[in-house]
Amino acid sequence: MKLLSDMAIFVEVAKAKSFRGAAEAAGMPGSTLSRRIGALEKAIGLRLLRRTTRKIELTEAGRIYFERCQRIVGEARLAHEQLGEMLTRPSGVLRASLPADFAVTYLARLIAEFARLYPEITFDFDFSPRQVDLVSEPFDVAIRMGRPEFAGSPAARRDISANAQLIARPLVSLTPCLYASPEYLETAGKPGTPADLARHECLNIRKAGAWTLSNGTETVTVPVRGRFTFNNASMIRRLATLGMGIILMPEEIVIDDLRQGRLCRVMPEWRGGALSVHALTETRLLPAKTQCFIAFLRERLARTLVESGDFV
């Protein structure tokens, strides 16, 4: 870094052909410039400047060095300015990993609004269910859903990358509720208490084994069973609409099915534990595009939930 600084000083002296003019351009004393140039010449082993009482001229080595340094210093200055713009002006490609159901049913209109606000950003979204590696893969951010402790836990970090020290930024907290299709409830009957779930078909993401439910005054954990176990919320939701069982999901994911009557609420006084939506990044040093995206989602998700009255 000192070498690049000395090169920049040399370029200013060569352009000004005087230490006084270069000192004014660089904002440092002429004596300091002279000392730095002398040290540079000593490090190179060649004289770069021919000093006279009236002016400064470039030696042959100095002309060759000036031509190279001018390009290098110019490129470095341009790179610095462009990186500065990345920090202050949202632009470039935003690569994000998103949970498909939540993104399609709930985030789509927010993403469209964000895209209109920042026309210089282009988007590359991944909706695969796998846990992307934010260290080795070119993702700026991953939006994940899980328990509040999930994002910072060692197990979660191992799922995404064995060596990642990920930063979790909470966006919003959702409340899962129980849903089933009218056809299923007509056939299997409506459960009246959490204990009744033990005799119902319950659709789980992976092998949950039990659901923890609360009615505001009492919290119970009940074992649940089912013929199906998935790692995909879309399939679980779809099978629920086809009458295959009861699901425990946030309303934000099944909202379209509720509006169309494909699903209805079961035991509305009982809810699951808070489900955190968080943004994961590999570093705290984020370009403006990523900072703005995370801040926008946090503000708009919180506002949407407050306006709907569905928040915890």
TIKOLSE-957267 format. One record per residue: x, z, y of N, C-alpha, C in turn. Coordinates in steps of 0.05 Angstrom, whole numbers, plus 5000, padded with zeros to 4 digits. Atoms other than C-alpha are relative to their C-alpha. Example, Ala and Ser with C-alpha at 12.3 -4.5 7.8 and 13.67 -1.06 7.14 Angstrom:
501850004976524651564910501850005024498449994976527351434979498550145022
REM end
This chain:
501750004976500050005000501750005025498250004977505850155047501349735004498850264998508949485030498149815015502050174987502449125051499850075029500149924972502349535115502449905015497650104987509549345130499949705004500350294998507948615116498149935024501950054978502048655165501550045027498449954975506748955218501949775006498250224996511848405207498549755010501550234991506447875215499350035030500649954971504348185282502449955017497550034984511548205307500849705001499350285001512847485284498149835018502050154983506447235319500450065030499749924972507747625383502849945010497250054993515347485382501150225018499049764985516248175413498950254988500949745011515748895391497850115019501949894982511849065454497249894995502650135006506348555441498850084974500949925026506048735368499150295000500849724998505749475385497350035012502749994988499649355429497949914980501950105019496248955375499650194977500249815022497849465321499250285008500749734990496550075364501950214991497949805006503150415350502449955017497650024983509650545388501949774991498150215007514749975391502350104984497749895016520150435364499250034971500949985028515950555302500049734986500050275012515049815291502849914994497250095004522449685299501250144976498949855023524150235249498749904974501350105024519049975199501049724992498950275005521649255205502850034988497349955010528749515195500050094971500249905027526649885132499149774981501050235016523049255107502449814994497750185003529248825118502050134980498249875018533449345082499049994971501150015027528749355022500249724988499850275009528748595018502949914996497150075001536248535030500749765016499550234982535547975082499050075028501049964973534847965157497749805005502450164995528047715178499849915029500350054972528547745253502849995013497650014984534047535302499250115028500749864975533648015361502049935022498350044976536247825430498850185022501049844978535348165497497549895011502350124988529947675516497749954981502250065019526047515453500850054971499549965028525447575379499449734986500450255015526246965333500150064970499949985029525146875259502549874989497850135015531046745214498749814980501050185021530446235158498450154979501549835019528546785110497550115012502349894986523847065162497749805001502050214999520146395168498649974973501150015027519246355092498250244995501549765004516947075090497550015016502350004982512246985149497849834988502050185011508746395116498550134976501249865023507546795052498450245009501449754991505747445087497549955015502450064983500847125135497649954982502250065019496746865076499150264986500649755015497247525038498550205017501349814981495347955098497249905007502750114993489647485116498150044977501749965023486847515045499350294996500549715002487548265043498050105021501949934979483948335109497249904994502650115007478347875086498750154977501149855022477648255021499050275009500849744989477248915059497449975015502450044984471948635106497649944981502250065018467848355048499150244984500749755014468149015010498550195018501449844980466049365073497149925003502750104998460048915077498350084976501449915024458249095005498950285003500749734996457949815027497850045021501849974978453949705090497649814999502250205001449649085075499349944971500850065028445749035010500049714994499850285007447648374978501349994972498750045026450248074913498050034977501749985025447648114841499750294992500649735010444248764820499349984971500450005029444848854745499050274991501349745007440149384717498849984972501349975026437749614649497550185004502549874994430449824650498350034974501849975022425350104600497749805003501750234997420949504586497150075008502849944994413949824586499750115028500249874974415050254647500649795022499350204980418249674684497849795004502050224998413049144668497450105011502749914991406849574679500150155026500049824977409250024735502049935021497950064981415649794767500049725012499950294992414249044773499349975030500850044972410649094840502050135019498049874984415849574867502649835002497750185000421449094847499549765018500750234983417748524881500250085030499949894973417148954944502950035009497249974994424549124941501449735005498850264998426448394932499349875027500850114973422548204995501550145022498549854979426048755035502949925002497150065001433048535013500449724988499850285010433247765008502749924991497250075008440847754999500850114973499549905027440348114932498749824979501150135024439447734867500050194977500549805021437348074803500549904972499550065028439548084731499250254984501249775013435148554690500149984970499949995029435848764617497850194991502249835009429649024581500250074970499749945029432549114511500050314997500249715004431349804480502650144996497449875005438749934466501050155024498749854979442750424506502549855009497850164991447349994547502450185007497549854994454650204559500749935029499550054972455350284634502949985007497250024995462850324628501249734993498850255009464549704588498349765006501750234994458549274607499549995030500250034971457348994677497350085011502549904989451149414694500650185024499749824977450449744762498450264996501749765004444950224740498249964976502050015022440550404681497850205007502349824996433550694690499150104973500649895026431951164634497850215003502149805002426051614613500850204979499449805020426952264577499550285012500349734990426753014583502050055023498349954977429853294647502950064993497249935008435953544609501449774987498850225015437052874574502349875014498150174986440952514628502850125001497349884998446653014634501150114975499149885025447153224562502349854987497950145014453353064521498949804979501150185020448952754467499149745013501050244986445852284518502349825008497750164992452652074543501249864976498950135024454951934472498349764992501750225007448851494461500749755016499550234983450851054519503049924999497150065003458451094516501550254992498549775009463251534480501750125021498249914980467651594541498850025028501250024974462651544597499550285012500849764985461952094649497949905020502250134985455251864675498850195021501349864978451852074739497049954997502950035002444352204732498750095026501549944975439952164794497050004993502950005007432752394783498449845020501850174983427451914809497350125003502749895000420852224789499550144973500749865025417652674737497249924992502650095010411852404695498950204980501349825019406852774652498749844978501250145022405252504583497250124993502749905008397952554560499349864973500850105026394252404495497949775004501850234998390851724486499449894972500750145024387251354431497949795007502150204995382650754425497350114993502749925007375150844423499449964971500550065028375050524354501350214982498749795017380051034326498450265001501549754996376151624355497349994986502650035014369651344327500350044970499649995028372651294258501150284991498649765008377251914256498950255013501049774985373452364304501950085022498449914977375852694368501250274994498849735003380853264362499150185023501049824979378353874400502250205009497849824994384654304397502649884991497450105009392154174389500350014969499749975029391754434317498749774985501450225014386853874300501849754997498350245001392453364312501449974973498750015025395453554245498649834979501550165019389953174209499549725011500350264988390452564254502549834997497750185000394851954253501249995028498749994974399852044309502449815000497950214998404451484332502350115017497749884988411451714349502249805006497450144995417751444381502150154985498049885019422951574328498650234985501249795017421852204286499750265017500449774983419152694337499250254984500749775018415853134283498150195012501849804987412253574334499649925029500650044971408953524402499650275013500549764984409254074454498049945022502250054982402854114494499450265016500849784983400454554551497449945014502550034985393754674584500150155027499749854975396555054644500350294996499849715005395855744614501350054973499049965027398055644542501749754992498350215010403755234511500350034970499949995030403655054437501749764991498650225013408054624392498649954973501650065024404154274338501449784984498950215016406853874279498249754999501650255002404553144278501249834979499150185022404852624224498949735006501050274996403951884221501449814980498950195019405251284177502149825014498250184985409150924233501950175017498049894981415551114269501549775012498850234986418450654322502250095019498249954977423850594374499249835023501050184979419550154418497250095009502549904989414050424463497949785001502050224999410749734469498449984974501350025026409349724394498150234996501749765003406650434394497449975016502350034983402050294452498149784989501750225011399649634421498550094976501449905024398049964354497850205007502149814992394250514390497649855010502450164991389849984424498649874976501250135024388649694354498850214981501449795016385850364329501750134979498349905021391950594290500850295004499349724997392651294319500150095029499849874974393851764377502849995010497350014988399651704425500250215022499449814978402952174475501949855019498550174982405251764535499150065029500849984972405251784612497849795006502150184992399151464643501149755012498850234986403851004683500649774980499350215020405550634618497549874988502450115014398450554590497849945020502050024979394850464657498249754996501550255004392749744642498050034977501849965023389849934574497750195007502149824991385950504607497949855017501850154983383050034659498349814985501550195016380949534606498450124978501549865020377950064561501149984972498850025027382749934504501050284991499349735006384950664507498450195017501349804984381751304530501450274996498649745000384152014544498850174977500749825021384052514487500850285009499549724992383553274500501350015028498950024973384553174576501150255012499049754989385953904588502950064990497449965011392353854547501949775008498050194992398753514570502750064986497449965010405753414544501950105021498049904981412153674576500949795019499150184979414953364639502049804989498250215009418452704626501549895025498450084977424152534674500649714999499050274996425451844700502550025018497549974985432651794724501649755000498150234998437851294746502750094992497349945010444451304709502049805011497850174991450851034740502650124989497449925011458051064718501750145020498449884979460651294785498150085024501449934976458351614850500549815023499250194979461751064891498549744995501850225005456150554894499949815023500450204978455449904934497250045011502649974986449649854983497749914983502350115016445349434935499050214980500849805020445449994882498950255014501049764985444650564932497249955010502750074989438650214965497949994978501950025023435350064897499250274990500649745010435850774873498450165020501549854979433551074940497249895003502750124998427750574943498250094977501649925023425350734873499250305002500649724998425851484885497850055021502049954979421851454950497349884993502650135006416550954926498650124976501349885023415451274858498850275007501149754992414551954889497549975017502350044982409851684942497649904984502250115016405751294890498650224984501149785016404851914846498450205017501449824982402952344905497349885009502450134991397851834929497949994978501950015023394751794859499250284991500549735008394852554852501150074973499049955026398552494786503050065002497249924998404952884796500250294991499549735009408253514771502050135017
REM end
